[in-house]
């Protein structure tokens, strides 16, 4: 039996399209959907409380086999679930305009995102603005959708 070989496009570090908008201070990954920077998808990223937890998460990621899925801790409490589709192809889910969407990444791209969970990592100064944008979005939403 042969390994699955997905033909769907996936995010790679050497892509011509700039798909990574940035990583904010809470280690959320901001991805440009189909290269459209005005339509970012925000995926909660791995958050490790210590270097040992960081190391364990990265090693567990590297040991993933096709069909396996893992859930990683995040700073905001939402799950970060990663599924190994095939060798060098991983699936991450995130909403686009309120609809579920799957994003495929190669191992190198995903591992570079996971490296932001290192306890000593600091986001780029211009990516702090992404965190501010997320806060401003919260002001546009009602505090309670339904009152009992």
N, C-alpha and C positions, 0 to 999 in steps of 0.2 A: 504494500500500500504506500502511496506517495504522500508527502506532506501537502497541505493545502497551499495554494499560491494565489493570494488575493490580487486582483487586477484593479481594484479601486485605488484612486489616488490617495496618497498619504503624505503627511507632513514630514519633511526631511530637513536637516540643517543646511544642505546644499541646494535647496529649492531656489529658483529664480524669484518666485513670489515671496514677499515678506509676510509670512503667516503669523509670526509671533509679534504681538503688539508689545507685550512686556510681562513682567512678574511684579505684582504690587507688594507692599510691605507685609501683608498677611499671606504671602506666597500663593496667591491665586494666579492662575495662568490665564492670560488674556490672549485669545487666538482670533485672528481675522478670518471670518468665514468666507471661503472662496476668494481670499485675498482682499476682501472688502473691509477696510479698517473702520468704516462707519457702522459695521455690524459685528462687533466683537462678541465672542462667547467667553464667558468667565467660568473657569473650572477651578474648584477648590483644589489646592495642591497639597502635597505631602508636608506634614509638619512633624518634626522629630524633637522630642523634649531633651535629648542628650545625643552625644556623639555615638554612643553604643546603639541607641534606637535608630539613628540615621543609618549606621553601618548595616544593621540587621535588615532594614527595609530595602536598601540598595541590593544587598546580597540575595534577598528573597526575590526581588524583581529579576535579577540576573538568572535565577534558577527556574523561572517560570517556563512551562512547557505549553504547547498549543492546547487550547481548551480550558486551561486553568484561569481562574480569576482571583484577584486579591483586592482587599479593601484596606486603604491606608488612612491613618488619622490625619485630620486637618485642623487648622487653627480656628476655623469657624464652625466646627461641629458637623458640617455636611459631609457625607461620605465621598471619598475619592476612590472609585472602583476602576480597576484596570484589568482588562482581559487580554490574554495572549491569543491572538487569532491564528498565527502561524509564526514560523521562524522569522524574526525581524519585523513583525507586524503586530501592533498592539492597539486595542480599541479603548477609547475614553468617551464617556457619554457626557453630553451637555446640552442644555436647551438653547434653541435659536428661535427668537420671537415667540417663546412659550411652547414650542414644539420640541419633542425629544429628537436629538441628532447624535450620530456617532461620528467620532473623529479618529482616523487611523494615523498612527505615528510609527516611525521606525525606532529601533532600539536606541540609536545614538541621540535622536531628538528627545525622546522621552527621558533618557538617562540625564541629559543636560538639564531638563526641567526638574528632575528629582534632586539634582545637586543643590538646588536652592533651599533644600531642607536642612542643609548643614548648619549647625548652630552658629557658626561665624559668618554666615552669608548676610549680606546687606543688599537691598535693591538699589538699582541705579537711581541717582537723584531725580532724573526725569520720569522715572516710573512711580515715584511717590504720588504724582498727579493722578495716576490710575486709582489709587486708594481714595483720593479726594473725590474723584468722579463717582465711585461706588457710594460714598457717603451722600453725595448730592442726589443720586438716584433714590436713596432711601427717603429723602425729604419729599419726594413726589408721590409717595405711596401712603395710603391711610394707615394709621397706627393699628387700628382694629377693623377687620373686614366685617365682623358680625358681633353684636353685643347680645349677651344672654339675657 
